[in-house]
Every structure is written in structure tokens, then in C-alpha cells.
Amino acid sequence: MLTSFVCAVDVGTGSARAGILDSHGNLLGRAERPIAMHQPKPDHAEHDSENIWSAVCAAVRAAREKTNVAASDIVGISFDATCSLVVRGRQGDQLSVSVTGEKRWDTIVWLDHRAIAEADECTRSGHAVLDYIGGVMSPEMETPKLMWLKRNLPATWNEAGYLFDLADFLTWKATGSLARSQCTLTAKWTYLAHEETGWRRDFFKLVGIGDLFEHGNLPDKASPVG
């Protein structure tokens, strides 16, 4: 009887982990690889998305080798990651989110708190999207990070052509698809999945990033599981 397997990938703050599971959910093998973090000043924390992708690939390869499962027998792969913002240019190239200007640091880490003032500004707006996130915007969500980016690194903002939550970036790297997870957009971008029009564009205009959709390559509709 043929047996199929799946690969699960989790990217955390300091490492990428991969596991191979059988069709009954049994973990057959796992591997972990470290990822680098750059902290150029207090409250700033940055990743290199290419470093993350390399760590993911190495972890997947090592996990598969441990289980002696052929790549052709893996029927699916899933990605889970922190609420980190990946910024890419219009040609898919890395763009700096760092005050140092180094292009490799293209990802604002979830724990980065550079956008506390922007988060407070979102909260003070009193917009209806806040009703679905507990009434208070966290600096760890994507909107405050995007506001900070436009205000403090306008060159990066103007050159941006793709804006990803880290989990959606990983699916893009793996498949080339720009589909975005409904879970990711709802939990981290104020997308309202229960409404006919999920994006409240007036909210982004209110907080100064009404041109978000010119830079993000974001879909009108998110992709639900299944």
C-alpha cells in the first residue's frame, strides 16, 4: 500500500523547524536550523528573509533524510511563522527595513517595537476594525510597522512591490503563488474575513497608508483553508 507524507514548517524567532508526518499525524522526524537576528538599536529587530528561506530548506532536507522519505512521496507542505513583515521590491528583490540601510535586513521581526507610536495612533482612530482585535492595536501587527516604514524609510516604501507576512512569504518562495492565508490576513492585517469586502481601505487611508495596495500586491480576497 502506498503511503503519503506531509511536511510541516514552523519559523520562530531564532530558528526554522521542519517535521515529516505520515497520513495519521505521526511525527517521523524533525530538524532545526538557526536564523540570524539583527538589532541595530533598542526596540529594533530584523531578519534576513533569504537567510530564513535557506534555514527552512536545510531543515526540510535534514528532516526528510532522517526519515528516509523520498521527496516524491511528500504530498503537501505547510508553513507557520511569527507576525513578521517581509518587504520586497517590484522585481522581488530585498529592500532594507533597517536604519543601517543594509538590504539583507528586509524583515521586521514580530517582537520589534519601533512602531509603538503608530500602534497608539491606530488605537486612537477608533475605527471599526479595532472591534475585531480587542479594541487596541499592537505594535507587533503589520499596520503600525507599515506606517513606520512609510514615515521613516520612504525610499523603501516607494520601491516596495510586495509586502508579506512571513508565513505568506514562505508559501510564495515555495510555490510562486501570491495567494494569502485568510488566517494570516485576518489575525495580523485587520482583514475582515466575515465581510463581503474584507479590506477596510478607509482605515488605511485614515492612518496614512492609503497607498498600501499600490505596494503590497495584496489580493482582494484571502484564501481560506481548504
QUIKA-V331834 format. One record per pair of residues at least 6 apart in sequence whose C-alpha atoms are under 8 Angstrom apart, sorted by the first residue. I is the first residue (numbers start at 1). J is the second residue. Records with the same first field share a line. If there is no record, write none. Layout:
I=J ; J
This chain:
3=22 ; 23 ; 73
4=22 ; 23 ; 73 ; 74 ; 75
5=20 ; 21 ; 22 ; 23 ; 73 ; 74 ; 75 ; 76
6=20 ; 21 ; 22 ; 23 ; 74 ; 75 ; 76 ; 77
7=18 ; 19 ; 20 ; 21 ; 60 ; 74 ; 76 ; 77 ; 78
8=18 ; 19 ; 20 ; 21 ; 77 ; 78 ; 79
9=16 ; 17 ; 18 ; 19 ; 56 ; 60 ; 77 ; 78 ; 79 ; 80
10=16 ; 17 ; 18 ; 79 ; 80 ; 81
11=17 ; 52 ; 56 ; 79 ; 80 ; 81 ; 82
12=81 ; 82
13=35 ; 82 ; 109
14=34 ; 35 ; 36 ; 37
15=32 ; 33 ; 34 ; 35 ; 55
16=32 ; 33 ; 34 ; 35 ; 52 ; 55 ; 56 ; 59
17=30 ; 31 ; 32 ; 33 ; 56 ; 59 ; 60
18=30 ; 31 ; 32 ; 56 ; 59 ; 60 ; 63
19=27 ; 28 ; 29 ; 30 ; 31 ; 60 ; 63 ; 64
20=27 ; 28 ; 29 ; 30 ; 63 ; 64 ; 67
21=27 ; 28 ; 29
22=28
28=67
29=63 ; 64 ; 66 ; 67
30=59 ; 62 ; 63 ; 64 ; 66
31=59 ; 60 ; 62 ; 63
32=59
33=55 ; 56 ; 58 ; 59
34=55
35=47 ; 51 ; 52 ; 55
36=47 ; 48 ; 51 ; 52
37=45 ; 46 ; 47 ; 48
38=45 ; 46 ; 47 ; 105
39=45 ; 46
40=98 ; 99 ; 100
43=112 ; 113 ; 114
44=108 ; 112 ; 113 ; 114
45=108 ; 109 ; 111 ; 112
46=97 ; 98 ; 105 ; 106 ; 107 ; 108 ; 109 ; 112
47=105 ; 106 ; 107 ; 108 ; 109
48=104 ; 105 ; 106 ; 107
49=86 ; 104 ; 105 ; 106 ; 107
50=104
53=170 ; 173
64=70 ; 71
78=171
79=167 ; 170 ; 171
80=167
81=166 ; 167
82=109 ; 110 ; 166 ; 167
83=109 ; 110 ; 140 ; 141 ; 142 ; 165 ; 166 ; 188
84=107 ; 108 ; 109 ; 110 ; 140 ; 142 ; 165 ; 166
85=107 ; 108 ; 109 ; 110 ; 142 ; 145 ; 163 ; 164 ; 165 ; 166
86=106 ; 107 ; 108 ; 163 ; 164 ; 165 ; 166 ; 169
87=94 ; 95 ; 96 ; 97 ; 106 ; 107 ; 160 ; 161 ; 162 ; 163 ; 164
88=94 ; 95 ; 106 ; 160 ; 161 ; 162 ; 163
89=95 ; 159 ; 160 ; 161 ; 162
90=159 ; 160 ; 161 ; 162
91=161
92=161 ; 162
94=103 ; 104 ; 105 ; 106
95=103 ; 104 ; 105 ; 106 ; 156 ; 159 ; 160
96=102 ; 103 ; 104 ; 105 ; 106 ; 107 ; 156
97=103 ; 105 ; 106 ; 107 ; 108 ; 149 ; 153 ; 156
98=105 ; 106
99=153
108=145
110=140 ; 141
111=140
112=139 ; 140
113=139 ; 140
114=139 ; 145 ; 148
115=139 ; 144 ; 145 ; 147 ; 148
116=138 ; 139 ; 144
118=139 ; 144 ; 145 ; 147 ; 148
119=137 ; 138 ; 139 ; 143 ; 144
120=136 ; 137
121=207
122=136 ; 137 ; 144 ; 207
123=130 ; 135 ; 136 ; 137
125=206 ; 207
127=203
129=190 ; 192 ; 200 ; 203
130=136 ; 137 ; 190
132=190
133=187 ; 190
138=144
139=145
141=188 ; 189
142=165 ; 188 ; 189
143=189
146=209
147=207 ; 208 ; 209
149=156 ; 157
150=156 ; 157 ; 209
157=215
158=215
159=215
160=215 ; 216
161=214 ; 215 ; 216 ; 217
162=215 ; 216 ; 217 ; 218
163=215 ; 216 ; 217 ; 218
164=216
165=184 ; 188
167=184
168=178 ; 179 ; 180 ; 181 ; 184
171=177
172=178 ; 179
178=217 ; 218 ; 219
179=219 ; 222 ; 223
180=218 ; 219 ; 222 ; 223
181=222 ; 223 ; 224 ; 225
182=193 ; 222 ; 223 ; 224 ; 225
183=224
185=191 ; 222
186=192 ; 193
190=199
191=198 ; 199 ; 200
192=198 ; 199 ; 200
193=222
197=220 ; 221
198=220 ; 221
199=220
201=210
202=210
203=210
204=210 ; 212
205=211
